[in-house]
Amino acid sequence: MRKNLARRWACLVLGGALLMPYMMAGVLMSGVLSGGSRVPDLMLPVELGVFAAVMPVVALTGLFLPVRALEVNAAQGLLGVHVDTPPRQARRSWQERRRTAAWFTLHLGVGGIMSGCTLAIVPFTLWTLPLPWRGTTWLGYSIGPGWAALPWTLAGIALLVVLVFAVAGAGALLARLAPVLLGPTPDERLAAVEEQARGLAERNRLARELHDSVGHALSVVTLQAAAAGRVLDRDPDTARAALAAIEQSARSALDDLDHVLGVLREDRAGRGGTEPQATLADLDALVRASGAQVRAEVGDLSGVPAVVSREAYRIVQEALTNAIKHGHGPVRLAAAVQGDDLKLEVSNPAAAREGRGGGRGVTGMRERVRLLRGELEAGPAEGGWQVSVRLPLRSSP
């Protein structure tokens, strides 16, 4: 209690200071309504009726004025509590307005009472302390020095102790209610969770992008480098073609890596992550960069929506990588629109090669297909490796 008492007392005094303009206006209005028979003394305590009358005005102020940020700072800095900061929204909801108004009214009401008691009791206690030594006259009543004045001193000290405990209790009450009334509303919490989910989904998408593009390039580079090493002496032309495929794959991987890193950096100048993503229109470049013998059967894909086209390109890229890794011989690539669906198929007609498992290629393809509400079959088929995909054209992730 000692640690936070002074700061919480200051928070209550702040509430009393914020209440003062309302009280002054209430006293002036009370004087006007009384017929102007007397000029109200603003420095004296006012009637409880004025205090009760201004509380609805305080609540109304909390409904419409942007006092939430001020109150959150006061609660965190003076009450010593943590208040979750909700995401900024374009418009204030009525649920948030009502919570803010309730807290604003509570803060100013309790703070006004505690501030008034502080202004009355502390000077009274200081006034009573020297009475046993000097005595005084108060309201026409003579208080002599000595034992006769001791009850006044004890009364002043007792009132001060009661005030300290009252301030501690009021501060604890405000500290308990601040996170509830000033924290995020259920709608704001839901918006924060949705924003977090969107961030996690974006990070997951970027992880898939890196895996598909860089993983594909590394697989091609590894296989083509091995092929170039085997034929370098007896077939230089084939070795040069393999090296060209390595160069093309590496350049493509660097471009994709630069794109993803640009998105992660969130370039404030607007330059990061602005390069267009690959689509089905780039299948020819993908096949050339792979360096594999691919028999492509590609139909008219111009009507495929952009979202489906981008995801389908990554699916084909990963499927082609798996075909190169897990099979050998020519790869068959088929892509065509059939009705309202996009059909993709990548397969090796030859026997499968033993490969190292444990990757996330098929998992990443399944995630993409699931987001597009499609279907995927991947694995060994007829002694080779095959990936078959159906994507609805009117589905969206």
Phi, psi and chi 1 to 4 in degrees:
 res  aa     phi    psi   chi1   chi2   chi3   chi4
   1 MET       -  -39.6 -176.7  179.0   72.5      -
   2 ARG   -61.8  -35.5  -65.8  178.0 -179.6  178.0
   3 LYS   -64.1  -42.2  179.8 -180.0  179.5 -180.0
   4 ASN  -102.6   -4.5  -64.8  -37.0      -      -
   5 LEU   -61.1  -47.4  179.1   60.0      -      -
   6 ALA   -63.2  -44.2      -      -      -      -
   7 ARG   -68.1  -39.9  -68.9 -168.9  -57.6  169.3
   8 ARG   -68.7  -33.6  -69.2 -179.7  176.3  179.6
   9 TRP   -62.9  -42.0 -155.2  -31.7      -      -
  10 ALA   -62.6  -35.9      -      -      -      -
  11 CYS   -65.3  -39.0 -175.6      -      -      -
  12 LEU   -67.0  -39.8  -67.2  169.6      -      -
  13 VAL   -64.4  -36.4  172.0      -      -      -
  14 LEU   -61.3  -42.3  174.1   62.1      -      -
  15 GLY   -60.8  -40.3      -      -      -      -
  16 GLY   -65.3  -37.0      -      -      -      -
  17 ALA   -66.4  -39.7      -      -      -      -
  18 LEU   -67.2  -28.3  -66.0  175.2      -      -
  19 LEU   -76.9  -23.4 -179.0   66.5      -      -
  20 MET   -54.8  -45.6 -173.8   59.5   64.2      -
  21 PRO   -60.2  -37.7  -23.1   34.0      -      -
  22 TYR   -64.4  -41.7  -62.3   92.5      -      -
  23 MET   -66.9  -39.8  -65.2  -61.8  -65.3      -
  24 MET   -62.9  -44.0  -67.1  174.7   64.3      -
  25 ALA   -62.8  -38.0      -      -      -      -
  26 GLY   -66.3  -40.1      -      -      -      -
  27 VAL   -64.8  -43.3  171.1      -      -      -
  28 LEU   -62.4  -42.1  -68.9  174.4      -      -
  29 MET   -65.0  -36.8 -175.1   61.4   65.1      -
  30 SER   -63.4  -39.1  175.0      -      -      -
  31 GLY   -66.0  -37.9      -      -      -      -
  32 VAL   -66.6  -43.3  171.6      -      -      -
  33 LEU   -69.7  -22.4  -65.7  178.4      -      -
  34 SER   -80.2    2.3   65.0      -      -      -
  35 GLY    92.3    7.4      -      -      -      -
  36 GLY    69.8   22.0      -      -      -      -
  37 SER   -69.5  -21.7   57.9      -      -      -
  38 ARG  -143.5  153.1   59.9 -177.7  178.1   86.7
  39 VAL   -91.2  120.2  177.7      -      -      -
  40 PRO   -66.4  138.8   23.5  -32.8      -      -
  41 ASP   -91.7  107.2 -170.0  -12.0      -      -
  42 LEU   -71.2  -13.5  -59.7 -179.7      -      -
  43 MET   -89.9   -7.7  -60.4  -55.2  -66.2      -
  44 LEU   -96.8  155.4  -65.8  177.2      -      -
  45 PRO   -58.9  140.6  -21.9   31.9      -      -
  46 VAL   -98.2  170.2  -64.0      -      -      -
  47 GLU   -69.1  153.6  -60.9  176.8   -4.9      -
  48 LEU   -64.2  -26.5  -68.1  178.4      -      -
  49 GLY   -63.2  -36.9      -      -      -      -
  50 VAL   -66.7  -41.2  175.9      -      -      -
  51 PHE   -60.2  -45.9  175.1   80.4      -      -
  52 ALA   -66.1  -32.5      -      -      -      -
  53 ALA   -72.8  -30.1      -      -      -      -
  54 VAL   -85.9  -13.9  -60.0      -      -      -
  55 MET   -61.7  -42.5  -76.9  -64.0  100.1      -
  56 PRO   -61.3  -33.6  -24.5   35.2      -      -
  57 VAL   -66.9  -39.5 -179.3      -      -      -
  58 VAL   -61.8  -44.1  173.0      -      -      -
  59 ALA   -62.1  -41.7      -      -      -      -
  60 LEU   -63.5  -37.3 -168.0   64.5      -      -
  61 THR   -63.2  -42.6  -57.7      -      -      -
  62 GLY   -64.2  -25.3      -      -      -      -
  63 LEU   -70.1  -34.2  -80.0  175.6      -      -
  64 PHE  -114.9  -27.1  -65.2   99.6      -      -
  65 LEU   -87.4  145.5  -69.0 -175.9      -      -
  66 PRO   -78.7   72.8   28.6  -33.9      -      -
  67 VAL   -98.0   -1.0  -63.4      -      -      -
  68 ARG   -64.9  -44.8 -172.9 -177.9 -170.3 -177.5
  69 ALA   -61.1  -42.3      -      -      -      -
  70 LEU   -60.6  -45.4  169.3   66.7      -      -
  71 GLU   -68.8  -36.0  -67.4  -65.5  -25.3      -
  72 VAL   -63.7  -43.7  167.9      -      -      -
  73 ASN   -63.1  -40.8  -68.4  -28.7      -      -
  74 ALA   -65.7  -41.1      -      -      -      -
  75 ALA   -65.5  -42.4      -      -      -      -
  76 GLN   -75.2  -38.0  -64.9 -170.8  136.8      -
  77 GLY   -81.3  -33.8      -      -      -      -
  78 LEU  -107.1  -38.8  -62.2  177.6      -      -
  79 LEU   -81.2  -18.2  -66.9  178.3      -      -
  80 GLY    74.7   30.7      -      -      -      -
  81 VAL  -117.2  158.6  -63.9      -      -      -
  82 HIS   -98.6  126.8  174.0   71.3      -      -
  83 VAL  -116.0  119.3  179.5      -      -      -
  84 ASP   -60.9  130.9  -67.2  -27.8      -      -
  85 THR   -89.0  116.7  -56.7      -      -      -
  86 PRO   -73.1  158.6   28.8  -34.1      -      -
  87 PRO   -63.4  143.4   21.8  -31.8      -      -
  88 ARG   -66.0  132.4 -175.2  178.5  -61.5  -85.9
  89 GLN  -117.9  153.4  -63.9 -177.6  -12.1      -
  90 ALA   -65.2  -38.1      -      -      -      -
  91 ARG  -130.0  145.2  -61.5 -177.5   59.6 -178.1
  92 ARG   -78.5  134.9  -62.1  175.5   61.9 -168.0
  93 SER   -83.7  157.5   66.0      -      -      -
  94 TRP   -68.5  -29.3  -79.2  105.4      -      -
  95 GLN   -63.0  -42.7 -171.2  177.4   32.2      -
  96 GLU   -67.6  -38.6 -179.9  -92.0  -35.8      -
  97 ARG   -61.5  -43.3  -69.3  172.9 -175.6  -93.4
  98 ARG   -66.2  -40.8  -71.4 -168.6  -65.4  -92.0
  99 ARG   -64.0  -44.7  -74.9  172.6  172.4 -118.8
 100 THR   -63.1  -42.1  -57.8      -      -      -
 101 ALA   -63.6  -39.8      -      -      -      -
 102 ALA   -62.9  -44.6      -      -      -      -
 103 TRP   -66.4  -43.4  167.7  -98.5      -      -
 104 PHE   -60.4  -42.6 -167.1   60.4      -      -
 105 THR   -65.4  -42.8  -55.0      -      -      -
 106 LEU   -64.2  -44.7  179.9   67.0      -      -
 107 HIS   -62.0  -49.0 -176.5 -160.4      -      -
 108 LEU   -70.8  -35.9  -91.3   63.0      -      -
 109 GLY   -67.1  -54.7      -      -      -      -
 110 VAL   -65.4  -41.0  176.0      -      -      -
 111 GLY   -63.0  -38.0      -      -      -      -
 112 GLY   -64.6  -42.0      -      -      -      -
 113 ILE   -65.1  -47.9  -66.0  174.3      -      -
 114 MET   -66.2  -36.6  -68.7  -64.3  101.5      -
 115 SER   -66.8  -41.6  -63.1      -      -      -
 116 GLY   -62.3  -43.1      -      -      -      -
 117 CYS   -64.1  -37.9  -67.6      -      -      -
 118 THR   -64.1  -44.3  -59.9      -      -      -
 119 LEU   -66.2  -25.1  -68.8  174.9      -      -
 120 ALA   -91.4  -45.1      -      -      -      -
 121 ILE   -78.6  -43.7  -67.4  175.7      -      -
 122 VAL   -60.4  -49.8  172.8      -      -      -
 123 PRO   -62.6  -35.5  -23.3   34.6      -      -
 124 PHE   -63.7  -43.3  175.4   76.1      -      -
 125 THR   -63.7  -43.5  -58.7      -      -      -
 126 LEU   -62.4  -32.6  -65.0  176.5      -      -
 127 TRP   -71.3  -33.6  176.8   75.2      -      -
 128 THR   -83.0  -20.2   60.1      -      -      -
 129 LEU   -60.2  -43.6  -71.0  178.7      -      -
 130 PRO   -85.8    2.1   29.8  -32.6      -      -
 131 LEU   -59.9  -39.5  -71.4 -177.3      -      -
 132 PRO   -62.9  -15.2  -25.6   35.3      -      -
 133 TRP  -103.0  -27.5  -69.9  -85.6      -      -
 134 ARG  -126.1  -22.5   62.2  177.8  178.6   83.4
 135 GLY    67.8  173.7      -      -      -      -
 136 THR  -171.0  178.2 -170.7      -      -      -
 137 THR  -123.6  128.2  -60.5      -      -      -
 138 TRP  -134.8  118.7 -176.8   55.9      -      -
 139 LEU    56.3   39.5  -62.6  178.1      -      -
 140 GLY    79.7    1.7      -      -      -      -
 141 TYR  -106.4  126.6  179.1   75.0      -      -
 142 SER   -88.8  128.0  177.5      -      -      -
 143 ILE  -115.4  110.6  -57.7  174.7      -      -
 144 GLY   -82.0  160.0      -      -      -      -
 145 PRO   -71.7  163.9   26.5  -32.9      -      -
 146 GLY   100.4 -153.3      -      -      -      -
 147 TRP   -65.4  -24.4  -67.3  103.3      -      -
 148 ALA   -66.7  -27.3      -      -      -      -
 149 ALA   -91.1   -9.6      -      -      -      -
 150 LEU   -61.8  -40.2 -174.4   59.1      -      -
 151 PRO   -58.3  -34.1  -25.6   35.5      -      -
 152 TRP   -65.4  -42.7  -70.7   90.4      -      -
 153 THR   -63.8  -44.7  -57.8      -      -      -
 154 LEU   -63.9  -36.5  -65.5  177.9      -      -
 155 ALA   -65.6  -40.4      -      -      -      -
 156 GLY   -64.1  -42.4      -      -      -      -
 157 ILE   -65.9  -41.4  -64.8  174.5      -      -
 158 ALA   -62.9  -42.4      -      -      -      -
 159 LEU   -62.7  -37.7  -74.5  176.2      -      -
 160 LEU   -66.0  -40.3 -176.7   60.8      -      -
 161 VAL   -64.1  -43.5  172.0      -      -      -
 162 VAL   -60.6  -39.6  171.3      -      -      -
 163 LEU   -63.1  -42.9  174.4   63.8      -      -
 164 VAL   -60.4  -46.4  170.6      -      -      -
 165 PHE   -67.8  -34.6  -81.2   95.2      -      -
 166 ALA   -66.1  -41.3      -      -      -      -
 167 VAL   -64.9  -42.0  167.6      -      -      -
 168 ALA   -61.2  -43.7      -      -      -      -
 169 GLY   -65.6  -42.6      -      -      -      -
 170 ALA   -65.0  -39.8      -      -      -      -
 171 GLY   -64.6  -40.0      -      -      -      -
 172 ALA   -64.7  -38.5      -      -      -      -
 173 LEU   -63.1  -45.6  174.4   64.9      -      -
 174 LEU   -65.0  -38.8  -67.2 -177.9      -      -
 175 ALA   -64.9  -32.7      -      -      -      -
 176 ARG   -74.3  -35.8 -179.4  179.4  -65.3  -88.7
 177 LEU   -88.9  -19.1  -65.8  178.7      -      -
 178 ALA   -59.5  -50.2      -      -      -      -
 179 PRO   -62.7  -27.6  -21.3   33.8      -      -
 180 VAL   -75.4  -47.0  177.5      -      -      -
 181 LEU   -86.7  -30.0  -63.2  177.7      -      -
 182 LEU   -97.9  -13.9  -67.2  176.9      -      -
 183 GLY   -74.4 -179.2      -      -      -      -
 184 PRO   -63.3  141.8  -18.6   31.0      -      -
 185 THR   -76.5  167.2   64.3      -      -      -
 186 PRO   -54.1  -39.5  -29.2   35.9      -      -
 187 ASP   -65.8  -39.5  -69.2  -19.4      -      -
 188 GLU   -69.1  -37.1  -70.5  171.6  -24.5      -
 189 ARG   -63.8  -41.2  -68.3 -176.2 -176.0  -83.2
 190 LEU   -62.9  -42.2  179.2   59.9      -      -
 191 ALA   -63.0  -38.3      -      -      -      -
 192 ALA   -66.2  -40.9      -      -      -      -
 193 VAL   -65.0  -41.0  171.0      -      -      -
 194 GLU   -63.8  -39.8  -69.1  175.7  -12.2      -
 195 GLU   -64.8  -40.9 -179.0   65.3   23.8      -
 196 GLN   -64.5  -40.7 -176.4 -179.7   12.9      -
 197 ALA   -63.8  -39.2      -      -      -      -
 198 ARG   -64.4  -39.2  -76.8 -167.4  -67.9  -91.4
 199 GLY   -64.6  -42.0      -      -      -      -
 200 LEU   -66.2  -39.0  -69.3  175.4      -      -
 201 ALA   -64.4  -38.0      -      -      -      -
 202 GLU   -67.0  -41.0  178.9   64.6   15.0      -
 203 ARG   -65.6  -37.8  -66.1  180.0   65.5  176.7
 204 ASN   -65.6  -38.9 -167.5   33.0      -      -
 205 ARG   -64.2  -42.3 -177.0 -173.3   69.5   82.5
 206 LEU   -65.6  -36.0  -67.7  176.2      -      -
 207 ALA   -63.0  -40.1      -      -      -      -
 208 ARG   -65.7  -39.2  -71.0 -162.2  -55.6  -93.6
 209 GLU   -60.1  -46.3  -64.5  -75.2  -16.9      -
 210 LEU   -63.9  -43.6  -79.9  176.9      -      -
 211 HIS   -62.8  -46.5  175.3  -86.8      -      -
 212 ASP   -67.8  -46.2  -66.4  -13.2      -      -
 213 SER   -76.0  -53.7   60.4      -      -      -
 214 VAL   -70.0  -39.8  178.6      -      -      -
 215 GLY   -62.1  -41.8      -      -      -      -
 216 HIS   -61.8  -46.1  169.6   79.5      -      -
 217 ALA   -63.1  -42.4      -      -      -      -
 218 LEU   -65.4  -38.0  -69.3  177.2      -      -
 219 SER   -63.4  -44.6  -62.0      -      -      -
 220 VAL   -63.7  -44.5  170.6      -      -      -
 221 VAL   -60.8  -43.5  166.5      -      -      -
 222 THR   -62.3  -47.6  -59.1      -      -      -
 223 LEU   -68.5  -43.3  -65.8  173.4      -      -
 224 GLN   -68.7  -35.3  -65.8  -63.9  -26.8      -
 225 ALA   -64.7  -40.6      -      -      -      -
 226 ALA   -64.3  -42.2      -      -      -      -
 227 ALA   -64.2  -42.3      -      -      -      -
 228 ALA   -63.3  -38.7      -      -      -      -
 229 GLY   -65.1  -32.7      -      -      -      -
 230 ARG   -74.3  -32.7  -72.6 -165.6  -61.4  -92.8
 231 VAL  -110.5    8.1  -59.3      -      -      -
 232 LEU   -58.3  -40.9 -178.8   60.1      -      -
 233 ASP   -79.9  -42.4  -65.2  -29.8      -      -
 234 ARG   -93.5  -18.2   67.0  175.0 -175.7  -88.4
 235 ASP  -143.2   76.7 -167.1   -9.4      -      -
 236 PRO   -60.4  -34.1  -21.9   33.6      -      -
 237 ASP   -62.5  -44.1  -67.6  -22.4      -      -
 238 THR   -64.4  -38.2  -58.5      -      -      -
 239 ALA   -63.3  -41.8      -      -      -      -
 240 ARG   -64.2  -38.2  -80.8 -166.8  -67.8  -90.7
 241 ALA   -63.6  -39.5      -      -      -      -
 242 ALA   -65.2  -41.6      -      -      -      -
 243 LEU   -65.5  -36.7  -67.2  175.5      -      -
 244 ALA   -63.3  -40.3      -      -      -      -
 245 ALA   -63.6  -38.5      -      -      -      -
 246 ILE   -62.3  -45.2  -69.8  174.7      -      -
 247 GLU   -61.0  -45.8 -179.5 -175.6    6.2      -
 248 GLN   -62.9  -42.8 -178.8   64.5   28.0      -
 249 SER   -64.9  -41.0  -63.3      -      -      -
 250 ALA   -64.8  -42.2      -      -      -      -
 251 ARG   -62.6  -43.2  -70.9 -177.1 -176.8  -83.7
 252 SER   -63.3  -41.3  177.0      -      -      -
 253 ALA   -64.9  -39.3      -      -      -      -
 254 LEU   -64.6  -39.7  -74.8  175.5      -      -
 255 ASP   -62.9  -45.0  -69.1  -20.2      -      -
 256 ASP   -64.8  -40.1  -70.7  -21.3      -      -
 257 LEU   -64.7  -40.2 -177.5   61.3      -      -
 258 ASP   -63.9  -38.4 -178.3   67.3      -      -
 259 HIS   -63.6  -47.8  166.6   72.3      -      -
 260 VAL   -66.1  -42.6  173.3      -      -      -
 261 LEU   -64.7  -33.0  -67.5  178.9      -      -
 262 GLY   -63.5  -39.5      -      -      -      -
 263 VAL   -66.7  -41.8  174.3      -      -      -
 264 LEU   -65.4  -35.1  -69.4  174.9      -      -
 265 ARG   -73.8  -21.9  -76.5 -166.6  -59.5  -94.3
 266 GLU    51.5   60.4  -65.0 -179.4   -5.8      -
 267 ASP   -54.5  117.9 -167.6  -18.2      -      -
 268 ARG   -68.6  -21.8  -65.6 -174.7  178.8 -178.8
 269 ALA   -79.5   -2.3      -      -      -      -
 270 GLY    84.0   10.0      -      -      -      -
 271 ARG   -92.4  -25.3  -65.1 -173.7  -63.3  -89.1
 272 GLY   -74.5  133.9      -      -      -      -
 273 GLY    69.5   26.7      -      -      -      -
 274 THR  -101.9   -4.0   58.3      -      -      -
 275 GLU   -69.0  141.9  -66.6  -63.6  -33.5      -
 276 PRO   -65.5  143.4   22.4  -32.5      -      -
 277 GLN   -84.2  153.4  -60.7 -175.1   41.9      -
 278 ALA   -68.7  147.2      -      -      -      -
 279 THR  -130.8 -175.5   64.1      -      -      -
 280 LEU   -61.6  -20.6  -68.5  175.7      -      -
 281 ALA   -66.5  -15.1      -      -      -      -
 282 ASP  -100.7   17.1  -57.9  -57.0      -      -
 283 LEU   -62.8  -38.1  -77.4 -178.4      -      -
 284 ASP   -60.5  -43.9  -69.3  -19.8      -      -
 285 ALA   -65.2  -36.4      -      -      -      -
 286 LEU   -64.0  -43.1  175.7   64.5      -      -
 287 VAL   -65.0  -42.7  170.5      -      -      -
 288 ARG   -64.1  -40.4  -70.8 -165.2  -57.3  -90.3
 289 ALA   -69.1  -25.9      -      -      -      -
 290 SER   -68.5  -28.3   68.5      -      -      -
 291 GLY    73.4    2.3      -      -      -      -
 292 ALA   -90.6  163.6      -      -      -      -
 293 GLN   -83.7  106.5 -177.0 -179.5   -5.2      -
 294 VAL  -118.5  129.5  179.3      -      -      -
 295 ARG  -100.9  101.4 -174.0  173.4   70.1 -106.5
 296 ALA   -91.7  133.5      -      -      -      -
 297 GLU  -126.7   84.2  -57.5  172.1    4.4      -
 298 VAL  -110.5  125.1 -179.6      -      -      -
 299 GLY   -89.3 -162.6      -      -      -      -
 300 ASP   -78.4  112.2 -176.6    9.1      -      -
 301 LEU  -111.2   14.7  -55.5  178.1      -      -
 302 SER   -67.8  -23.1   59.1      -      -      -
 303 GLY   -89.5    3.6      -      -      -      -
 304 VAL   -75.6  129.0  177.6      -      -      -
 305 PRO   -57.6  153.9  -23.5   32.8      -      -
 306 ALA   -60.4  -42.1      -      -      -      -
 307 VAL   -63.3  -46.8  172.6      -      -      -
 308 VAL   -64.5  -38.9  178.8      -      -      -
 309 SER   -63.9  -42.7 -177.0      -      -      -
 310 ARG   -64.7  -46.0  -72.0 -166.0  -61.8  -92.1
 311 GLU   -68.2  -37.5  -62.1  -60.6  -43.4      -
 312 ALA   -64.4  -37.0      -      -      -      -
 313 TYR   -59.8  -45.3  174.4   87.8      -      -
 314 ARG   -66.0  -34.6  -67.6  -57.0 -175.7 -174.1
 315 ILE   -65.5  -45.4  -66.7  171.3      -      -
 316 VAL   -62.7  -40.0  171.9      -      -      -
 317 GLN   -60.6  -46.4 -175.2 -178.5   50.7      -
 318 GLU   -69.3  -39.6 -179.5   58.3   34.6      -
 319 ALA   -62.6  -40.3      -      -      -      -
 320 LEU   -64.3  -38.8 -171.2   59.1      -      -
 321 THR   -61.2  -45.3  -58.8      -      -      -
 322 ASN   -64.7  -38.4  -73.1  -24.7      -      -
 323 ALA   -62.9  -40.3      -      -      -      -
 324 ILE   -69.1  -37.7  -64.1  173.1      -      -
 325 LYS   -75.5  -42.8  -70.4  170.9   59.5  177.8
 326 HIS   -99.6   -7.6  -58.5  -57.6      -      -
 327 GLY  -133.8 -179.8      -      -      -      -
 328 HIS  -146.9  163.0   62.2   84.9      -      -
 329 GLY    95.4 -177.9      -      -      -      -
 330 PRO   -64.3  144.6   24.1  -33.7      -      -
 331 VAL  -105.4  134.2  179.4      -      -      -
 332 ARG   -98.9  127.0  177.0  177.5  176.1  -91.5
 333 LEU  -122.0  119.7  166.3   61.6      -      -
 334 ALA  -124.2  132.4      -      -      -      -
 335 ALA  -145.7  122.9      -      -      -      -
 336 ALA  -158.8  155.3      -      -      -      -
 337 VAL   -93.8  126.1  174.4      -      -      -
 338 GLN  -126.2  104.9  -62.4 -179.2    7.2      -
 339 GLY    68.0 -121.6      -      -      -      -
 340 ASP  -101.3   17.0  -67.8  -26.8      -      -
 341 ASP  -125.5  151.8  -62.6  -31.1      -      -
 342 LEU  -102.6  123.5  171.5   65.3      -      -
 343 LYS  -106.5  129.7  -61.8  -68.7 -174.5   66.9
 344 LEU  -126.1  141.3  -56.8  172.6      -      -
 345 GLU  -149.3  128.3 -176.5  174.9  -38.2      -
 346 VAL  -129.6  125.9  178.3      -      -      -
 347 SER  -150.3  157.3   60.6      -      -      -
 348 ASN  -112.7  124.9  -73.7   77.7      -      -
 349 PRO   -77.9  -11.3   28.7  -34.3      -      -
 350 ALA   -94.9  174.6      -      -      -      -
 351 ALA   -65.6  146.9      -      -      -      -
 352 ALA   -74.9  147.0      -      -      -      -
 353 ARG   -96.7  143.9  171.1 -165.4  -61.9  130.3
 354 GLU   -65.4  127.7  -69.2  -65.6  -28.7      -
 355 GLY  -130.3  167.4      -      -      -      -
 356 ARG   -84.4  124.3 -177.0  174.3   56.9 -175.4
 357 GLY   -90.4 -166.3      -      -      -      -
 358 GLY    89.0    3.2      -      -      -      -
 359 GLY   -80.9  178.0      -      -      -      -
 360 ARG  -110.3   17.9  -74.2 -173.9   45.4   84.2
 361 GLY   -62.9  -54.9      -      -      -      -
 362 VAL   -65.2  -37.6  176.1      -      -      -
 363 THR   -61.3  -43.3  -58.8      -      -      -
 364 GLY   -63.6  -39.8      -      -      -      -
 365 MET   -63.2  -41.8  -72.8 -168.3  -67.0      -
 366 ARG   -63.6  -37.7  -68.9 -167.3 -172.9  -80.2
 367 GLU   -63.1  -44.6  -69.8  176.2   -7.0      -
 368 ARG   -63.4  -45.0  -66.2 -179.6 -173.5  -84.8
 369 VAL   -64.7  -38.7  171.7      -      -      -
 370 ARG   -66.2  -39.1 -175.9  169.3   60.3 -110.1
 371 LEU   -61.5  -32.2  -71.6  174.0      -      -
 372 LEU   -93.0    5.9  -64.9  173.1      -      -
 373 ARG    60.1   40.5  -59.8  177.9 -176.2  176.5
 374 GLY  -107.8 -163.2      -      -      -      -
 375 GLU  -132.3  146.7  -60.6  174.6   -4.5      -
 376 LEU  -141.8  138.0  177.5  141.1      -      -
 377 GLU  -129.3  125.7  -64.9 -179.8    1.9      -
 378 ALA  -141.2  137.7      -      -      -      -
 379 GLY   148.4 -174.7      -      -      -      -
 380 PRO   -62.8  140.3  -20.0   32.0      -      -
 381 ALA  -154.5  124.4      -      -      -      -
 382 GLU    53.2   45.3  -61.7 -179.7   -2.1      -
 383 GLY    76.7    5.4      -      -      -      -
 384 GLY  -134.0 -154.6      -      -      -      -
 385 TRP  -123.2  134.5 -178.9  -91.1      -      -
 386 GLN  -143.0  140.4  178.1  172.8  -45.1      -
 387 VAL  -127.2  122.2  174.2      -      -      -
 388 SER  -121.8  131.3  -62.0      -      -      -
 389 VAL  -133.8  139.3  178.7      -      -      -
 390 ARG  -124.9  123.9 -178.5 -168.5   65.5   82.4
 391 LEU  -122.8  121.0  -60.6  177.2      -      -
 392 PRO   -64.9  135.6  -18.3   30.5      -      -
 393 LEU   -74.5  -22.0  -63.5 -179.1      -      -
 394 ARG  -105.6   19.4  -72.9  170.4  175.7   77.9
 395 SER   -95.1  154.2  176.9      -      -      -
 396 SER  -137.7  146.5   59.2      -      -      -
 397 PRO   -69.7      -   23.0  -30.7      -      -
